[in-house]
Amino acid sequence: MRIPRRLPSELAPAFTVAEARQLGVGRSRLAAADLERPFHGVRSSLPAGALDDVSTGRAQHIRAEVVRLTHAYASRMRPTEFFSHTTAAVLWGLPLPLLGDRLLDVSVSRPRRAPRGANVRGHEIDSRLFHLTVHDGLRLTTPASTWATLGTVLSPYDLVAVGDAIVCIRGSAGGMPGPAPLATLDQLRAAIDAGRRPGIGALRNAFGRIRTGSWSRLESWVRLILMDAGLPEPELNFDAYDGEGRFLGCIDLAYPDLKIAIEYEGEHHWMTAEQFQHDIDRLNRLVENGWRIVRLTKRHVFADPAEVVRRVSLAREQRAVSW
């Protein structure tokens, strides 16, 4: 099999046909099988990601594919265009459900016409309804503006979960403080108040349920499931101590008055032997100090929320009797 000629080193992994032609790359080389054509007038030397990957890292594969495509599209992006909606959410690292396609959300300000083309989902947005910034070399909506574009895209729980992630203040007595929030609650409120937009009702309903203490999409979902079932709102990422003030561990969701800890068992708990050992020791410390542990999985949260409610309700009832 003939090996394609090496491309000029001046070309980025994704480049326009015009850039390549200026460097002397011929039509036959641009048509070679090792180059992808993600957009009209663009070539990419990177392999396409597998959107239908069924491995444990499926979400990571999809996210990487979207990020790769944004950099490819940026090579031909007009100065008036910017990334928005779910594409901007991916670029900000926000917790979305699995994406069903590889279309990029590309927007312009009205009265310009929405971009069109292969792998592009175009939008026209009133200039009063968004703010722009540059992140990782890409022009996109700010985190608050991004959240405000998702009112018609996400489910009520995921709209809250994305808001939680944007305003998250991460830190625990058992670890180093996390990064600064991407935006504040005031900035989310300002995005809602900027004017009428699609999904404004969903945004208003979600805003009052957003909390700064949720560290994951699963924690947001569990909290909302319990509240919608009429149970008290649990505390998020609660630092537990023993009677002598020694730190026992940070609990995903807790009812401290009843010493009930609700823990999500995700794949990250099994990533390394050290992490697994750390989690076992942490849960043992909590049990030894009188905590009741309710352990949940992704299947419970997304496929059987009634079981989440049953387990937590039972723990509360039993603790209330014996307490």
Beta strands, then each sheet from edge to edge (+ up, - down):
strand 1: 14-16
strand 2: 42-44
strand 3: 82-83
strand 4: 104-109
strand 5: 120-125
strand 6: 132-135
strand 7: 138-141
strand 8: 235-241
strand 9: 247-255
strand 10: 260-264
strand 11: 292-296
sheet 1: 1+ 2-
sheet 2: 3+ 4- 5-
sheet 3: 6+ 7-
sheet 4: 8+ 9- 10+ 11+
end
